[in-house]
Every structure is written in structure tokens, then in C-alpha cells.
Amino acid sequence: MRFLKVLVLTVFTLFSVFQMNLNAEEDKVSGSASVDIMSNYVWRGQKLSDEVAYQPSLDLSYKGFGMNIWMNYDDKTKEESETDLTLSYSYSYKFIGLEVGYIHYSLDGVEDTQEVYGGVSLDVPLNPSVTYYYDYDVGDGGYLLLAIGESFSVNKMLGKINMDPTSTIKREITLNLGASAGINLDNEVLGSDSNGKKFTDFYDGNINASLDIPIIDKISVSPMIAYSFALSNDAETAIEAVSFDNDEEVLYGGIGFSFSF
């Protein structure tokens, strides 16, 4: 955990110094800082907190390269339970988006693990995407995520473009709807079947909705709600074994605050 924090601080400092020395507007490092306050921490169908979870996050990007640091703070234990570092590169050509990356999961009480991933997305109706994650460390297996999602302008739905025509801030409220299905590919981190063995099968489904509401320039608030559930008998056994209250399905939600720069 300590090594990861030092690494993140170092990378963040390097990004900050690099940004200060850039002159061209198009070469500036961009990013965002956010915090989500969630009723529970849910990851790939697993309910990993018994009560409220606070999840701060920092994103930095430059010419397709990105870095994200994400943390989970459990309100019940009053401790930081997880810190994740993600390094990525994304590229788009016409309506096709490609992304590859690396994730380091620094976990409290259990062994840390690492993943590499690659994904393809299409800028067409429903924005379908396919992402493959491979845990080459503790999990020694994969996870395939299939997702769709669409965003809608609430302003246009209500026939209102800008509540204050004199404002320089575009108060465009956006409704985001999404759904996903995950497939476990013999990944030990995702648990075992009824025979105590790792398995390949459909794993978790997720249906979610959120609103992006601008407050002032570069600051927004996002209420959200989601429903997660097991997609197979093997997944139900595995998810119940690691989830609080042995829940294989959970309705959860929260609110997020973000600042872009």
C-alpha cells in the first residue's frame, strides 16, 4: 500500500510539473478530481462494503495517455480498504475507439493483484463496447465486460436549452443510462463454483442510471442508481461467498461531485 501511494504521488508530481512547462493550449494536461458517496461499494457484482463508501478519484490525461488513482474508504470500519492505480492509452479513428491499460489493485487485508486490459468501443447508437481484463497475478484468469449506454439531454427533453441566457456556463443536464454483462474466465479473484473450483460462465449484470448536473463552471454533481445481480448459478455461489450479507444482488446508489481542469 505504501509503495503504491509513493508511486502515485511521484507520477502526479511529474504530471503537474510537466503541465506547468507546456505552452501550447492543445498540449495541456487535462483532468478531473471527484468523490462519490455510495450506499455500498460494489465491484463486478460483489458487495464489498456493509455501509456507506467514500470513493475519491483523480484523472489526468495527455495526448491519449491517462492515469487514474481511485480509493475506497469504508465508513463502517473508518479505514481505506482499497487503492487502485490505472495507466492507460486510448485512440480513436472515425467511430471506433481503442483503449489498453494496466491496473494495480492495492487491497487492505488481502493480497494485492494486477490486471492488463484492452477494449473496443463504437460511437454508434447505444455505444456498444467490449473490454477484456486479464489478471496475471492472484486471479490468473480473465474477465470480459460487454456494455451499452446512451446519454440524453434533459434540457432538450424539457424544451429548455439554458435556464439563464446571460450565463456563460452551459447548464446542460445529461441523463446517462447503461447496462452491462460480465463473463468470468477462470479468474480466481471472482470466486469459486459450488465445487470450490474456478469457473468460466456468465458472472454479473448491471443496470444503471445517472444525471450529470453542472453547478458552476467546471463543477458538477451526479446522482446515480444501479442494480447488480448474478447471471448464472456458478456466479451466484461465488458472489454470495465474498459479499457482505451474502448478497448476490444489490440495489445501490449515491451521489458524485466532480471538478474538471
JORA-V472768 format. One record per helix or strand of 3 or more residues. SS is the DSSP state (H for helix, E for strand). FROM is the first residue (numbers start at 1). LEN is the number of residues. Records with the same first field share a line. If there is no record, write none. Layout:
SS: FROM-LEN, FROM-LEN
This chain:
H: 2-19, 25-3, 154-5, 188-3, 233-10, 244-3
E: 30-9, 53-10, 65-10, 79-15, 96-12, 113-10, 129-7, 141-13, 174-12, 200-17, 219-12, 249-12
